[in-house]
Amino acid sequence: MNDSFIRVKGEKDMKSQEWRYLKQHPALWRILLGILVIPLFYAALFLASVWNPYGEMHRLPMAVVNQDRGTQTLHWGQTVSRELVDGKSLQFHQMAATKAQRELKAGQLFLVLKIPANASKTLRHLATAPRQLQLTYDTNAGQSTVAAKMGATAMQKLQEKLNQSAIQAELQASQKSAVSAGQQLKVTASQHAQVSQASLLGLPATQVAVATQKIATGLAKHSQQLSAPRRADQLKQLAMPVKLTQHDVVAVANNGTGMAPYFMAISLFVGCITLNIIYDARKRHGNYRNFVYAWLDKMGLLWGFVVLAASCMWLGVRYIIGLRPLEPGKTYLLSLLIVLAFFSLVTCFRLWFGLTGAWLMLLFMLFQIGASGGTYPIELTNPFYRAVHPYLPMTVAMAGLRHTISLGGSIAGISWILVGIVVGFSLGTLAYFYWHRADVPEL
């Protein structure tokens, strides 16, 4: 009995000691509360960015390029273009082909639908010579694989409407043809009566024969228009006269290649935060003649470490995962510049605000995951995310990696922004070492 009493009392003492320790160290409460809200922030910030993307499809800018020449009785391309631009479900803008392609490659447009020059002519002859009209829409998977897939889904739905429009146009043309044929039959009957009367009046037999032949030809032609049988392939083309075909102006090998900029940027930011939490850059480990030497000694070691970490990441995604960038060398060098920019930012906050600074950077990273547009296009998120999106370090990093991995083109402007981040926040860390130049080192 005494043993069990002692064991129970000991367990109670052990539990109470933990609570007593927490009460005696209020700083731990701040840390625990900070950790407590991380799942909340992650779930809330990320879900806010992907809450209802398909319900926001009308925010994705698209273009319709109408090259249809039209016919005397049908201007299908003009009609469809007007309906698309005036529609509310998708955001279409009518523009010239050159401008549309330029903005698609620049990421300002997400889809370009092209209506060919022979559209009206093809559909105008559905009643007599059915042929399927081929429409092409261009996407840019290199800019956003998700947007390209969403565009394909939207075009599947649009194809149904276009087919309905084409069938309606064909029915109207058939009705006009039928009316015309009926009127022509009336004219032919009148002509037949006149010829019969003329023969009774003694017209030459050759003239009567020629007129009769013309009447017979007209009757055969117009009755064929009214009752000509359809082949199976013609019936299929009448049922689906318009077919949309997707074309990527910048194709990617697979979904991983398209998502690589997003995950690489996140990985580098996470690495910088983890390093700053585990390795306290504020601790001095030696005596220095001035603060600049202390700063160079500390930052030189950590710069080398993050460069090594970024190199390991690059080797892994390149040779283990199998990423095949358009410009491998630039991708690697840009990764090094990105990690230096991220590290300078995170370390500056860690030095000035301690673990609270690292915690703030963790929350900032979670915010960037939602607001950088790495999963769905930023146009599909809320107004606040759209407003801050261009100014986030992760947005800049992802834009550069998209260029080197799949899009091509210059990254000079992006590189200078990253260099500015490195210089600006490195001066912030240097200022910390100056402010704490009299601190006693830990030997």
Beta strands, then each sheet from edge to edge (+ up, - down):
strand 1: 61-66
strand 2: 91-94
strand 3: 111-115
strand 4: 133-139
strand 5: 242-248
sheet 1: 2+ 1+ 3+ 4- 5-
end
